């Protein structure tokens, strides 16, 4: 009986460790302010916007930007020139 408890505990520890070792993606990365759009686009390839934002353009809209209100709020002042709720959007 003692061996079974140890094995179950070890299995739970291995599963928990494997889940916690995942790599950080932009959505899970620390919120930071970027000095320019080139640097922001290195982490968020199509820009970052607040949920519900729509690209203002006369052409094809960018719809595959990352939705992250915290990152957008920290970068919106200098990075969202057209005030559409998306900073540094690009296709």
C-alpha positions in Angstrom: 0.0 0.0 0.0 2.8 2.4 0.8 4.4 1.8 -2.6 1.1 2.7 -4.4 0.8 6.0 -2.6 4.4 6.9 -3.5 3.8 6.0 -7.2 0.7 8.1 -7.3 2.4 11.0 -5.7 5.4 10.7 -8.1 3.0 10.6 -11.1 1.2 13.7 -9.9 4.5 15.5 -9.4 5.7 14.6 -12.9 2.5 15.8 -14.5 2.5 19.0 -12.5 6.1 19.7 -13.4 5.5 19.0 -17.1 2.6 21.4 -17.2 4.5 24.2 -15.5 7.5 23.9 -17.9 5.6 25.3 -20.9 7.2 28.2 -22.6 5.8 31.7 -22.1 3.9 33.1 -25.0 3.1 36.8 -25.5 -0.3 36.3 -24.0 1.3 34.9 -20.8 4.4 37.1 -20.9 5.0 39.9 -18.4 3.3 43.2 -19.3 5.8 45.7 -20.5 6.1 49.0 -22.4 7.8 48.9 -25.8 9.9 51.7 -27.1 8.7 51.3 -30.7 6.4 49.1 -32.9 9.3 47.0 -34.2 10.0 45.8 -30.7 6.4 45.3 -29.9 5.9 43.3 -33.2 8.7 41.0 -32.2 6.5 39.7 -29.4 3.1 40.4 -30.9 3.5 39.8 -34.6 0.3 41.5 -35.8 0.0 44.1 -33.0 -1.9 44.1 -29.7 -5.3 45.5 -29.0 -8.0 45.6 -26.5 -10.8 43.0 -26.7 -13.5 44.1 -29.1 -11.2 46.4 -31.1 -11.7 46.7 -34.9 -9.0 47.9 -37.3 -9.7 51.2 -39.0 -8.6 50.9 -42.6 -10.0 51.4 -46.1 -8.3 48.1 -47.1 -8.3 44.6 -45.6 -8.7 44.8 -41.8 -6.1 43.2 -39.5 -8.0 40.7 -37.4 -5.3 38.4 -36.1 -3.8 40.8 -33.5 -3.4 39.7 -29.9 -6.1 40.8 -27.6 -4.6 41.9 -24.3 -6.0 44.9 -22.5 -3.1 45.3 -20.1 -0.4 45.3 -22.8 -2.5 47.6 -25.0 -3.2 50.1 -22.2 0.6 50.3 -21.4 1.5 51.0 -25.1 -1.6 52.8 -26.5 -0.5 56.4 -26.1 2.4 56.3 -28.6 1.6 53.1 -30.5 -2.1 53.5 -31.5 -1.9 56.5 -33.8 -5.3 55.9 -35.4 -7.0 55.4 -32.1 -8.8 52.2 -33.2 -7.9 50.1 -30.1 -5.0 48.3 -31.7 -1.4 49.2 -31.2 1.2 48.5 -34.0 -1.2 46.5 -36.2 0.2 44.9 -39.3 -0.7 41.9 -41.5 
